[in-house]
Amino acid sequence: MSEVLLIAGALALVLAFVVPGKDTAQLPKRAVKRRIYWTGSAVGGVLLFLGGLPDIQSSLAFVAATVILMTGWAYFRTPHLKIGGQIRSAYAPYREPDPPPGM
């Protein structure tokens, strides 16, 4: 196992939570934050997988934990789970469509 990759993977997941989004000319803040969240989750999952090698069981366990944690958090606490153009969330106000850019 590579401690450096495991720490880098954990850091990527933490940054996915805390890095704020910002409005752009094409996308609202919520959409930018959603992309940051899922990009950080994917990068963190890959780094955790690589950090667990050569033990494939540990690597798969790290990825499974990442998927469960990040998807669960996205569903229960954020508007970051968007499937087929519709936001999925346990909290009704988060299910509203994204505001237009600049709002």
Gaussian input, Z-matrix of N, CA and C with variables (Angstrom, degrees):
# hf/3-21g

backbone

0 1
 N
 C     1     B1
 C     2     B2     1     A1
 N     3     B3     2     A2     1     D1
 C     4     B4     3     A3     2     D2
 C     5     B5     4     A4     3     D3
 N     6     B6     5     A5     4     D4
 C     7     B7     6     A6     5     D5
 C     8     B8     7     A7     6     D6
 N     9     B9     8     A8     7     D7
 C    10    B10     9     A9     8     D8
 C    11    B11    10    A10     9     D9
 N    12    B12    11    A11    10    D10
 C    13    B13    12    A12    11    D11
 C    14    B14    13    A13    12    D12
 N    15    B15    14    A14    13    D13
 C    16    B16    15    A15    14    D14
 C    17    B17    16    A16    15    D15
 N    18    B18    17    A17    16    D16
 C    19    B19    18    A18    17    D17
 C    20    B20    19    A19    18    D18
 N    21    B21    20    A20    19    D19
 C    22    B22    21    A21    20    D20
 C    23    B23    22    A22    21    D21
 N    24    B24    23    A23    22    D22
 C    25    B25    24    A24    23    D23
 C    26    B26    25    A25    24    D24
 N    27    B27    26    A26    25    D25
 C    28    B28    27    A27    26    D26
 C    29    B29    28    A28    27    D27
 N    30    B30    29    A29    28    D28
 C    31    B31    30    A30    29    D29
 C    32    B32    31    A31    30    D30
 N    33    B33    32    A32    31    D31
 C    34    B34    33    A33    32    D32
 C    35    B35    34    A34    33    D33
 N    36    B36    35    A35    34    D34
 C    37    B37    36    A36    35    D35
 C    38    B38    37    A37    36    D36
 N    39    B39    38    A38    37    D37
 C    40    B40    39    A39    38    D38
 C    41    B41    40    A40    39    D39
 N    42    B42    41    A41    40    D40
 C    43    B43    42    A42    41    D41
 C    44    B44    43    A43    42    D42
 N    45    B45    44    A44    43    D43
 C    46    B46    45    A45    44    D44
 C    47    B47    46    A46    45    D45
 N    48    B48    47    A47    46    D46
 C    49    B49    48    A48    47    D47
 C    50    B50    49    A49    48    D48
 N    51    B51    50    A50    49    D49
 C    52    B52    51    A51    50    D50
 C    53    B53    52    A52    51    D51
 N    54    B54    53    A53    52    D52
 C    55    B55    54    A54    53    D53
 C    56    B56    55    A55    54    D54
 N    57    B57    56    A56    55    D55
 C    58    B58    57    A57    56    D56
 C    59    B59    58    A58    57    D57
 N    60    B60    59    A59    58    D58
 C    61    B61    60    A60    59    D59
 C    62    B62    61    A61    60    D60
 N    63    B63    62    A62    61    D61
 C    64    B64    63    A63    62    D62
 C    65    B65    64    A64    63    D63
 N    66    B66    65    A65    64    D64
 C    67    B67    66    A66    65    D65
 C    68    B68    67    A67    66    D66
 N    69    B69    68    A68    67    D67
 C    70    B70    69    A69    68    D68
 C    71    B71    70    A70    69    D69
 N    72    B72    71    A71    70    D70
 C    73    B73    72    A72    71    D71
 C    74    B74    73    A73    72    D72
 N    75    B75    74    A74    73    D73
 C    76    B76    75    A75    74    D74
 C    77    B77    76    A76    75    D75
 N    78    B78    77    A77    76    D76
 C    79    B79    78    A78    77    D77
 C    80    B80    79    A79    78    D78
 N    81    B81    80    A80    79    D79
 C    82    B82    81    A81    80    D80
 C    83    B83    82    A82    81    D81
 N    84    B84    83    A83    82    D82
 C    85    B85    84    A84    83    D83
 C    86    B86    85    A85    84    D84
 N    87    B87    86    A86    85    D85
 C    88    B88    87    A87    86    D86
 C    89    B89    88    A88    87    D87
 N    90    B90    89    A89    88    D88
 C    91    B91    90    A90    89    D89
 C    92    B92    91    A91    90    D90
 N    93    B93    92    A92    91    D91
 C    94    B94    93    A93    92    D92
 C    95    B95    94    A94    93    D93
 N    96    B96    95    A95    94    D94
 C    97    B97    96    A96    95    D95
 C    98    B98    97    A97    96    D96
 N    99    B99    98    A98    97    D97
 C   100   B100    99    A99    98    D98
 C   101   B101   100   A100    99    D99
 N   102   B102   101   A101   100   D100
 C   103   B103   102   A102   101   D101
 C   104   B104   103   A103   102   D102
 N   105   B105   104   A104   103   D103
 C   106   B106   105   A105   104   D104
 C   107   B107   106   A106   105   D105
 N   108   B108   107   A107   106   D106
 C   109   B109   108   A108   107   D107
 C   110   B110   109   A109   108   D108
 N   111   B111   110   A110   109   D109
 C   112   B112   111   A111   110   D110
 C   113   B113   112   A112   111   D111
 N   114   B114   113   A113   112   D112
 C   115   B115   114   A114   113   D113
 C   116   B116   115   A115   114   D114
 N   117   B117   116   A116   115   D115
 C   118   B118   117   A117   116   D116
 C   119   B119   118   A118   117   D117
 N   120   B120   119   A119   118   D118
 C   121   B121   120   A120   119   D119
 C   122   B122   121   A121   120   D120
 N   123   B123   122   A122   121   D121
 C   124   B124   123   A123   122   D122
 C   125   B125   124   A124   123   D123
 N   126   B126   125   A125   124   D124
 C   127   B127   126   A126   125   D125
 C   128   B128   127   A127   126   D126
 N   129   B129   128   A128   127   D127
 C   130   B130   129   A129   128   D128
 C   131   B131   130   A130   129   D129
 N   132   B132   131   A131   130   D130
 C   133   B133   132   A132   131   D131
 C   134   B134   133   A133   132   D132
 N   135   B135   134   A134   133   D133
 C   136   B136   135   A135   134   D134
 C   137   B137   136   A136   135   D135
 N   138   B138   137   A137   136   D136
 C   139   B139   138   A138   137   D137
 C   140   B140   139   A139   138   D138
 N   141   B141   140   A140   139   D139
 C   142   B142   141   A141   140   D140
 C   143   B143   142   A142   141   D141
 N   144   B144   143   A143   142   D142
 C   145   B145   144   A144   143   D143
 C   146   B146   145   A145   144   D144
 N   147   B147   146   A146   145   D145
 C   148   B148   147   A147   146   D146
 C   149   B149   148   A148   147   D147
 N   150   B150   149   A149   148   D148
 C   151   B151   150   A150   149   D149
 C   152   B152   151   A151   150   D150
 N   153   B153   152   A152   151   D151
 C   154   B154   153   A153   152   D152
 C   155   B155   154   A154   153   D153
 N   156   B156   155   A155   154   D154
 C   157   B157   156   A156   155   D155
 C   158   B158   157   A157   156   D156
 N   159   B159   158   A158   157   D157
 C   160   B160   159   A159   158   D158
 C   161   B161   160   A160   159   D159
 N   162   B162   161   A161   160   D160
 C   163   B163   162   A162   161   D161
 C   164   B164   163   A163   162   D162
 N   165   B165   164   A164   163   D163
 C   166   B166   165   A165   164   D164
 C   167   B167   166   A166   165   D165
 N   168   B168   167   A167   166   D166
 C   169   B169   168   A168   167   D167
 C   170   B170   169   A169   168   D168
 N   171   B171   170   A170   169   D169
 C   172   B172   171   A171   170   D170
 C   173   B173   172   A172   171   D171
 N   174   B174   173   A173   172   D172
 C   175   B175   174   A174   173   D173
 C   176   B176   175   A175   174   D174
 N   177   B177   176   A176   175   D175
 C   178   B178   177   A177   176   D176
 C   179   B179   178   A178   177   D177
 N   180   B180   179   A179   178   D178
 C   181   B181   180   A180   179   D179
 C   182   B182   181   A181   180   D180
 N   183   B183   182   A182   181   D181
 C   184   B184   183   A183   182   D182
 C   185   B185   184   A184   183   D183
 N   186   B186   185   A185   184   D184
 C   187   B187   186   A186   185   D185
 C   188   B188   187   A187   186   D186
 N   189   B189   188   A188   187   D187
 C   190   B190   189   A189   188   D188
 C   191   B191   190   A190   189   D189
 N   192   B192   191   A191   190   D190
 C   193   B193   192   A192   191   D191
 C   194   B194   193   A193   192   D192
 N   195   B195   194   A194   193   D193
 C   196   B196   195   A195   194   D194
 C   197   B197   196   A196   195   D195
 N   198   B198   197   A197   196   D196
 C   199   B199   198   A198   197   D197
 C   200   B200   199   A199   198   D198
 N   201   B201   200   A200   199   D199
 C   202   B202   201   A201   200   D200
 C   203   B203   202   A202   201   D201
 N   204   B204   203   A203   202   D202
 C   205   B205   204   A204   203   D203
 C   206   B206   205   A205   204   D204
 N   207   B207   206   A206   205   D205
 C   208   B208   207   A207   206   D206
 C   209   B209   208   A208   207   D207
 N   210   B210   209   A209   208   D208
 C   211   B211   210   A210   209   D209
 C   212   B212   211   A211   210   D210
 N   213   B213   212   A212   211   D211
 C   214   B214   213   A213   212   D212
 C   215   B215   214   A214   213   D213
 N   216   B216   215   A215   214   D214
 C   217   B217   216   A216   215   D215
 C   218   B218   217   A217   216   D216
 N   219   B219   218   A218   217   D217
 C   220   B220   219   A219   218   D218
 C   221   B221   220   A220   219   D219
 N   222   B222   221   A221   220   D220
 C   223   B223   222   A222   221   D221
 C   224   B224   223   A223   222   D222
 N   225   B225   224   A224   223   D223
 C   226   B226   225   A225   224   D224
 C   227   B227   226   A226   225   D225
 N   228   B228   227   A227   226   D226
 C   229   B229   228   A228   227   D227
 C   230   B230   229   A229   228   D228
 N   231   B231   230   A230   229   D229
 C   232   B232   231   A231   230   D230
 C   233   B233   232   A232   231   D231
 N   234   B234   233   A233   232   D232
 C   235   B235   234   A234   233   D233
 C   236   B236   235   A235   234   D234
 N   237   B237   236   A236   235   D235
 C   238   B238   237   A237   236   D236
 C   239   B239   238   A238   237   D237
 N   240   B240   239   A239   238   D238
 C   241   B241   240   A240   239   D239
 C   242   B242   241   A241   240   D240
 N   243   B243   242   A242   241   D241
 C   244   B244   243   A243   242   D242
 C   245   B245   244   A244   243   D243
 N   246   B246   245   A245   244   D244
 C   247   B247   246   A246   245   D245
 C   248   B248   247   A247   246   D246
 N   249   B249   248   A248   247   D247
 C   250   B250   249   A249   248   D248
 C   251   B251   250   A250   249   D249
 N   252   B252   251   A251   250   D250
 C   253   B253   252   A252   251   D251
 C   254   B254   253   A253   252   D252
 N   255   B255   254   A254   253   D253
 C   256   B256   255   A255   254   D254
 C   257   B257   256   A256   255   D255
 N   258   B258   257   A257   256   D256
 C   259   B259   258   A258   257   D257
 C   260   B260   259   A259   258   D258
 N   261   B261   260   A260   259   D259
 C   262   B262   261   A261   260   D260
 C   263   B263   262   A262   261   D261
 N   264   B264   263   A263   262   D262
 C   265   B265   264   A264   263   D263
 C   266   B266   265   A265   264   D264
 N   267   B267   266   A266   265   D265
 C   268   B268   267   A267   266   D266
 C   269   B269   268   A268   267   D267
 N   270   B270   269   A269   268   D268
 C   271   B271   270   A270   269   D269
 C   272   B272   271   A271   270   D270
 N   273   B273   272   A272   271   D271
 C   274   B274   273   A273   272   D272
 C   275   B275   274   A274   273   D273
 N   276   B276   275   A275   274   D274
 C   277   B277   276   A276   275   D275
 C   278   B278   277   A277   276   D276
 N   279   B279   278   A278   277   D277
 C   280   B280   279   A279   278   D278
 C   281   B281   280   A280   279   D279
 N   282   B282   281   A281   280   D280
 C   283   B283   282   A282   281   D281
 C   284   B284   283   A283   282   D282
 N   285   B285   284   A284   283   D283
 C   286   B286   285   A285   284   D284
 C   287   B287   286   A286   285   D285
 N   288   B288   287   A287   286   D286
 C   289   B289   288   A288   287   D287
 C   290   B290   289   A289   288   D288
 N   291   B291   290   A290   289   D289
 C   292   B292   291   A291   290   D290
 C   293   B293   292   A292   291   D291
 N   294   B294   293   A293   292   D292
 C   295   B295   294   A294   293   D293
 C   296   B296   295   A295   294   D294
 N   297   B297   296   A296   295   D295
 C   298   B298   297   A297   296   D296
 C   299   B299   298   A298   297   D297
 N   300   B300   299   A299   298   D298
 C   301   B301   300   A300   299   D299
 C   302   B302   301   A301   300   D300
 N   303   B303   302   A302   301   D301
 C   304   B304   303   A303   302   D302
 C   305   B305   304   A304   303   D303
 N   306   B306   305   A305   304   D304
 C   307   B307   306   A306   305   D305
 C   308   B308   307   A307   306   D306

   B1=1.4567
   B2=1.5262
   B3=1.2935
   B4=1.4570
   B5=1.5261
   B6=1.3158
   B7=1.4640
   B8=1.5243
   B9=1.3214
   B10=1.4630
   B11=1.5270
   B12=1.3380
   B13=1.4652
   B14=1.5268
   B15=1.3223
   B16=1.4643
   B17=1.5300
   B18=1.3129
   B19=1.4670
   B20=1.5226
   B21=1.3378
   B22=1.4687
   B23=1.5280
   B24=1.3306
   B25=1.4642
   B26=1.5147
   B27=1.3253
   B28=1.4670
   B29=1.5244
   B30=1.3244
   B31=1.4633
   B32=1.5306
   B33=1.3257
   B34=1.4720
   B35=1.5248
   B36=1.3267
   B37=1.4665
   B38=1.5275
   B39=1.3166
   B40=1.4688
   B41=1.5242
   B42=1.3183
   B43=1.4627
   B44=1.5263
   B45=1.3256
   B46=1.4676
   B47=1.5273
   B48=1.3364
   B49=1.4624
   B50=1.5252
   B51=1.3265
   B52=1.4621
   B53=1.5250
   B54=1.3270
   B55=1.4691
   B56=1.5254
   B57=1.3269
   B58=1.4665
   B59=1.5215
   B60=1.3198
   B61=1.4586
   B62=1.5152
   B63=1.3163
   B64=1.4609
   B65=1.5200
   B66=1.3129
   B67=1.4562
   B68=1.5208
   B69=1.3195
   B70=1.4555
   B71=1.5212
   B72=1.3070
   B73=1.4653
   B74=1.5287
   B75=1.3310
   B76=1.4589
   B77=1.5238
   B78=1.3259
   B79=1.4641
   B80=1.5267
   B81=1.3404
   B82=1.4658
   B83=1.5319
   B84=1.3183
   B85=1.4635
   B86=1.5295
   B87=1.3209
   B88=1.4647
   B89=1.5249
   B90=1.3261
   B91=1.4630
   B92=1.5294
   B93=1.3271
   B94=1.4663
   B95=1.5251
   B96=1.3289
   B97=1.4640
   B98=1.5256
   B99=1.3267
   B100=1.4669
   B101=1.5288
   B102=1.3161
   B103=1.4700
   B104=1.5226
   B105=1.3165
   B106=1.4681
   B107=1.5273
   B108=1.3190
   B109=1.4676
   B110=1.5286
   B111=1.3262
   B112=1.4612
   B113=1.5235
   B114=1.3148
   B115=1.4660
   B116=1.5276
   B117=1.3268
   B118=1.4634
   B119=1.5156
   B120=1.3221
   B121=1.4661
   B122=1.5223
   B123=1.3258
   B124=1.4677
   B125=1.5292
   B126=1.3222
   B127=1.4691
   B128=1.5291
   B129=1.3265
   B130=1.4597
   B131=1.5182
   B132=1.3288
   B133=1.4611
   B134=1.5175
   B135=1.3252
   B136=1.4704
   B137=1.5264
   B138=1.3259
   B139=1.4666
   B140=1.5254
   B141=1.3264
   B142=1.4675
   B143=1.5246
   B144=1.3352
   B145=1.4616
   B146=1.5259
   B147=1.3245
   B148=1.4661
   B149=1.5249
   B150=1.3276
   B151=1.4559
   B152=1.5176
   B153=1.3275
   B154=1.4553
   B155=1.5130
   B156=1.3277
   B157=1.4690
   B158=1.5190
   B159=1.2973
   B160=1.4553
   B161=1.5328
   B162=1.3267
   B163=1.4666
   B164=1.5287
   B165=1.3214
   B166=1.4665
   B167=1.5293
   B168=1.3313
   B169=1.4659
   B170=1.5256
   B171=1.3081
   B172=1.4662
   B173=1.5192
   B174=1.3168
   B175=1.4634
   B176=1.5196
   B177=1.3206
   B178=1.4670
   B179=1.5257
   B180=1.3249
   B181=1.4651
   B182=1.5255
   B183=1.3309
   B184=1.4671
   B185=1.5223
   B186=1.3323
   B187=1.4689
   B188=1.5265
   B189=1.3320
   B190=1.4672
   B191=1.5304
   B192=1.3190
   B193=1.4650
   B194=1.5274
   B195=1.3292
   B196=1.4662
   B197=1.5207
   B198=1.3252
   B199=1.4710
   B200=1.5243
   B201=1.3174
   B202=1.4678
   B203=1.5284
   B204=1.3263
   B205=1.4642
   B206=1.5235
   B207=1.3109
   B208=1.4614
   B209=1.5296
   B210=1.3228
   B211=1.4648
   B212=1.5237
   B213=1.3223
   B214=1.4633
   B215=1.5137
   B216=1.3244
   B217=1.4657
   B218=1.5235
   B219=1.3271
   B220=1.4708
   B221=1.5272
   B222=1.3152
   B223=1.4632
   B224=1.5284
   B225=1.3215
   B226=1.4597
   B227=1.5266
   B228=1.3266
   B229=1.4608
   B230=1.5264
   B231=1.3327
   B232=1.4688
   B233=1.5293
   B234=1.3264
   B235=1.4644
   B236=1.5303
   B237=1.3372
   B238=1.4612
   B239=1.5215
   B240=1.3107
   B241=1.4583
   B242=1.5265
   B243=1.3247
   B244=1.4664
   B245=1.5211
   B246=1.3302
   B247=1.4605
   B248=1.5208
   B249=1.3165
   B250=1.4629
   B251=1.5165
   B252=1.3272
   B253=1.4544
   B254=1.5159
   B255=1.3299
   B256=1.4612
   B257=1.5255
   B258=1.3294
   B259=1.4595
   B260=1.5235
   B261=1.3277
   B262=1.4721
   B263=1.5239
   B264=1.3206
   B265=1.4573
   B266=1.5189
   B267=1.3253
   B268=1.4561
   B269=1.5230
   B270=1.3260
   B271=1.4625
   B272=1.5268
   B273=1.3274
   B274=1.4678
   B275=1.5335
   B276=1.3341
   B277=1.4717
   B278=1.5328
   B279=1.3276
   B280=1.4612
   B281=1.5267
   B282=1.3219
   B283=1.4679
   B284=1.5192
   B285=1.3281
   B286=1.4673
   B287=1.5277
   B288=1.3367
   B289=1.4740
   B290=1.5299
   B291=1.3171
   B292=1.4641
   B293=1.5201
   B294=1.3226
   B295=1.4682
   B296=1.5303
   B297=1.3253
   B298=1.4645
   B299=1.5316
   B300=1.3404
   B301=1.4694
   B302=1.5253
   B303=1.3249
   B304=1.4577
   B305=1.5087
   B306=1.3148
   B307=1.4661
   B308=1.5083
   A1=109.68
   A2=114.34
   A3=120.65
   A4=109.49
   A5=115.92
   A6=119.78
   A7=111.68
   A8=117.06
   A9=120.72
   A10=110.13
   A11=117.32
   A12=120.20
   A13=111.62
   A14=117.15
   A15=119.89
   A16=110.90
   A17=116.74
   A18=120.33
   A19=110.39
   A20=116.97
   A21=120.51
   A22=110.58
   A23=117.44
   A24=121.01
   A25=111.87
   A26=116.16
   A27=119.63
   A28=110.63
   A29=117.15
   A30=121.27
   A31=110.93
   A32=117.43
   A33=120.56
   A34=110.68
   A35=117.44
   A36=120.50
   A37=111.03
   A38=116.86
   A39=120.13
   A40=110.24
   A41=116.88
   A42=120.26
   A43=111.37
   A44=117.41
   A45=120.35
   A46=110.56
   A47=116.54
   A48=120.84
   A49=112.27
   A50=117.37
   A51=119.93
   A52=116.41
   A53=118.94
   A54=119.90
   A55=108.62
   A56=117.13
   A57=119.00
   A58=111.48
   A59=115.41
   A60=120.29
   A61=109.36
   A62=116.77
   A63=119.94
   A64=108.86
   A65=115.64
   A66=120.75
   A67=110.40
   A68=115.10
   A69=121.24
   A70=107.03
   A71=116.48
   A72=119.76
   A73=111.69
   A74=117.06
   A75=120.65
   A76=114.11
   A77=117.55
   A78=120.75
   A79=111.78
   A80=116.81
   A81=119.31
   A82=110.58
   A83=115.03
   A84=122.20
   A85=111.84
   A86=116.50
   A87=120.60
   A88=111.77
   A89=117.03
   A90=120.79
   A91=111.09
   A92=116.92
   A93=120.56
   A94=109.55
   A95=117.47
   A96=121.18
   A97=110.68
   A98=117.00
   A99=120.88
   A100=110.01
   A101=116.62
   A102=120.32
   A103=111.53
   A104=117.52
   A105=120.95
   A106=109.62
   A107=116.64
   A108=122.22
   A109=111.07
   A110=116.74
   A111=119.84
   A112=112.30
   A113=118.40
   A114=120.31
   A115=109.95
   A116=116.94
   A117=120.59
   A118=112.12
   A119=116.44
   A120=120.67
   A121=111.05
   A122=116.61
   A123=120.58
   A124=111.08
   A125=116.63
   A126=120.33
   A127=110.00
   A128=116.70
   A129=120.40
   A130=112.28
   A131=117.17
   A132=120.85
   A133=112.36
   A134=116.82
   A135=120.77
   A136=110.50
   A137=117.29
   A138=120.15
   A139=111.62
   A140=117.11
   A141=119.49
   A142=110.97
   A143=117.07
   A144=120.39
   A145=110.14
   A146=116.15
   A147=120.19
   A148=111.43
   A149=117.28
   A150=120.83
   A151=113.13
   A152=117.09
   A153=120.91
   A154=114.50
   A155=116.89
   A156=120.13
   A157=109.98
   A158=120.67
   A159=129.92
   A160=114.16
   A161=117.63
   A162=120.28
   A163=108.75
   A164=116.57
   A165=121.48
   A166=111.55
   A167=117.80
   A168=119.99
   A169=111.25
   A170=116.77
   A171=119.99
   A172=110.60
   A173=116.55
   A174=120.40
   A175=111.15
   A176=116.83
   A177=120.54
   A178=111.47
   A179=117.08
   A180=120.20
   A181=110.72
   A182=117.36
   A183=120.51
   A184=110.99
   A185=116.79
   A186=120.63
   A187=110.42
   A188=117.45
   A189=120.48
   A190=110.54
   A191=116.90
   A192=120.12
   A193=110.77
   A194=116.80
   A195=120.80
   A196=111.04
   A197=116.85
   A198=120.85
   A199=110.46
   A200=117.29
   A201=121.02
   A202=110.72
   A203=116.78
   A204=120.88
   A205=111.59
   A206=117.38
   A207=120.49
   A208=111.97
   A209=118.13
   A210=120.37
   A211=110.41
   A212=117.22
   A213=120.36
   A214=111.96
   A215=116.44
   A216=120.16
   A217=110.14
   A218=116.71
   A219=120.26
   A220=110.87
   A221=118.10
   A222=121.04
   A223=111.92
   A224=117.23
   A225=120.06
   A226=114.58
   A227=118.90
   A228=120.01
   A229=116.09
   A230=118.98
   A231=120.00
   A232=110.87
   A233=117.22
   A234=121.55
   A235=111.16
   A236=118.16
   A237=121.44
   A238=114.31
   A239=118.92
   A240=120.85
   A241=108.16
   A242=116.22
   A243=121.71
   A244=107.69
   A245=116.00
   A246=121.87
   A247=108.22
   A248=116.29
   A249=120.55
   A250=113.08
   A251=117.26
   A252=121.14
   A253=114.66
   A254=117.69
   A255=121.63
   A256=109.78
   A257=115.56
   A258=120.73
   A259=108.80
   A260=115.34
   A261=122.19
   A262=108.03
   A263=116.53
   A264=120.69
   A265=109.85
   A266=115.93
   A267=120.51
   A268=111.21
   A269=116.91
   A270=123.29
   A271=108.63
   A272=117.07
   A273=122.38
   A274=114.88
   A275=120.85
   A276=118.75
   A277=113.92
   A278=117.89
   A279=120.42
   A280=112.35
   A281=118.18
   A282=121.53
   A283=113.18
   A284=116.60
   A285=120.35
   A286=109.76
   A287=117.44
   A288=119.48
   A289=111.23
   A290=115.27
   A291=119.88
   A292=110.06
   A293=117.44
   A294=119.72
   A295=109.63
   A296=117.17
   A297=118.45
   A298=110.81
   A299=117.44
   A300=119.76
   A301=111.44
   A302=115.50
   A303=121.08
   A304=114.66
   A305=118.57
   A306=121.02
   A307=110.21
   D1=143.77
   D2=178.98
   D3=-105.23
   D4=110.94
   D5=-179.82
   D6=-63.92
   D7=-34.30
   D8=-179.66
   D9=-62.65
   D10=-46.04
   D11=179.58
   D12=-67.44
   D13=-37.13
   D14=178.26
   D15=-64.87
   D16=-42.04
   D17=178.18
   D18=-66.87
   D19=-41.46
   D20=178.53
   D21=-63.54
   D22=-39.27
   D23=177.67
   D24=-64.84
   D25=-43.75
   D26=177.97
   D27=-64.11
   D28=-39.01
   D29=178.07
   D30=-64.17
   D31=-40.22
   D32=177.81
   D33=-61.67
   D34=-39.83
   D35=178.78
   D36=-67.00
   D37=-41.62
   D38=178.50
   D39=-64.00
   D40=-43.35
   D41=179.07
   D42=-63.71
   D43=-33.81
   D44=177.13
   D45=-60.66
   D46=-33.59
   D47=177.80
   D48=-74.32
   D49=-42.99
   D50=-165.75
   D51=-98.82
   D52=-19.41
   D53=-178.90
   D54=-70.69
   D55=122.92
   D56=-178.63
   D57=-77.78
   D58=153.95
   D59=173.69
   D60=-88.85
   D61=169.28
   D62=175.26
   D63=-144.80
   D64=154.46
   D65=179.13
   D66=-68.08
   D67=142.57
   D68=171.58
   D69=-126.09
   D70=174.72
   D71=-179.79
   D72=-66.23
   D73=-28.52
   D74=-176.62
   D75=-100.62
   D76=-27.48
   D77=-172.59
   D78=-129.95
   D79=142.42
   D80=174.05
   D81=-74.61
   D82=164.14
   D83=-178.54
   D84=-53.38
   D85=-41.42
   D86=-178.01
   D87=-61.91
   D88=-40.84
   D89=179.83
   D90=-68.96
   D91=-38.47
   D92=177.84
   D93=-64.84
   D94=-45.03
   D95=179.25
   D96=-62.85
   D97=-37.78
   D98=178.05
   D99=-60.59
   D100=-43.21
   D101=179.79
   D102=-67.63
   D103=-38.84
   D104=176.44
   D105=-62.89
   D106=-44.09
   D107=-178.23
   D108=-59.74
   D109=-50.77
   D110=-175.99
   D111=-74.76
   D112=-31.51
   D113=175.12
   D114=-66.63
   D115=-45.22
   D116=176.73
   D117=-61.95
   D118=-37.06
   D119=178.19
   D120=-65.74
   D121=-43.59
   D122=-179.78
   D123=-66.60
   D124=-45.57
   D125=178.97
   D126=-62.67
   D127=-43.76
   D128=178.16
   D129=-61.63
   D130=-41.82
   D131=178.40
   D132=-62.52
   D133=-43.14
   D134=178.74
   D135=-64.71
   D136=-45.03
   D137=179.74
   D138=-64.12
   D139=-39.46
   D140=177.71
   D141=-66.55
   D142=-38.21
   D143=176.77
   D144=-61.27
   D145=-49.27
   D146=-179.75
   D147=-65.12
   D148=-34.42
   D149=178.95
   D150=-67.91
   D151=-26.32
   D152=179.99
   D153=-83.59
   D154=-14.11
   D155=-179.62
   D156=-67.47
   D157=148.67
   D158=12.23
   D159=-88.16
   D160=1.18
   D161=178.37
   D162=-81.60
   D163=101.73
   D164=-174.50
   D165=-65.45
   D166=-32.74
   D167=178.72
   D168=-63.71
   D169=-43.51
   D170=177.79
   D171=-64.58
   D172=-42.25
   D173=179.83
   D174=-60.18
   D175=-46.39
   D176=179.36
   D177=-66.60
   D178=-35.56
   D179=177.70
   D180=-65.69
   D181=-40.11
   D182=177.25
   D183=-62.49
   D184=-43.10
   D185=-179.84
   D186=-67.12
   D187=-43.03
   D188=179.15
   D189=-61.67
   D190=-43.06
   D191=178.44
   D192=-63.38
   D193=-39.55
   D194=178.43
   D195=-63.09
   D196=-46.39
   D197=-179.48
   D198=-62.14
   D199=-45.78
   D200=-178.98
   D201=-64.93
   D202=-46.83
   D203=-178.54
   D204=-63.32
   D205=-51.87
   D206=-173.51
   D207=-71.62
   D208=-37.90
   D209=177.79
   D210=-70.46
   D211=-42.13
   D212=177.55
   D213=-62.17
   D214=-44.59
   D215=178.21
   D216=-62.57
   D217=-42.86
   D218=-179.58
   D219=-61.78
   D220=-39.23
   D221=-178.23
   D222=-73.84
   D223=-44.47
   D224=-172.78
   D225=-87.92
   D226=-21.64
   D227=-171.76
   D228=-126.96
   D229=-6.03
   D230=-173.99
   D231=-142.98
   D232=168.81
   D233=170.85
   D234=-96.13
   D235=29.45
   D236=-173.05
   D237=-88.58
   D238=-5.65
   D239=-179.04
   D240=-98.11
   D241=100.43
   D242=-177.26
   D243=-120.71
   D244=116.65
   D245=-177.50
   D246=-124.76
   D247=125.02
   D248=179.32
   D249=61.19
   D250=33.18
   D251=179.23
   D252=80.29
   D253=-0.36
   D254=-179.98
   D255=-115.22
   D256=133.37
   D257=-179.89
   D258=-80.81
   D259=128.30
   D260=177.76
   D261=-105.20
   D262=124.59
   D263=179.44
   D264=-157.01
   D265=149.26
   D266=176.51
   D267=-74.75
   D268=-21.22
   D269=-175.92
   D270=-100.98
   D271=116.17
   D272=-172.04
   D273=-53.33
   D274=-44.37
   D275=-179.93
   D276=-60.37
   D277=-26.21
   D278=178.47
   D279=-75.35
   D280=-14.25
   D281=-179.35
   D282=-79.88
   D283=-7.80
   D284=179.29
   D285=-64.64
   D286=148.39
   D287=177.48
   D288=-61.03
   D289=157.30
   D290=177.72
   D291=-61.85
   D292=141.41
   D293=175.63
   D294=-69.86
   D295=163.08
   D296=177.21
   D297=-66.41
   D298=158.76
   D299=179.29
   D300=-56.05
   D301=143.30
   D302=178.59
   D303=86.57
   D304=3.88
   D305=-179.13
   D306=-109.64

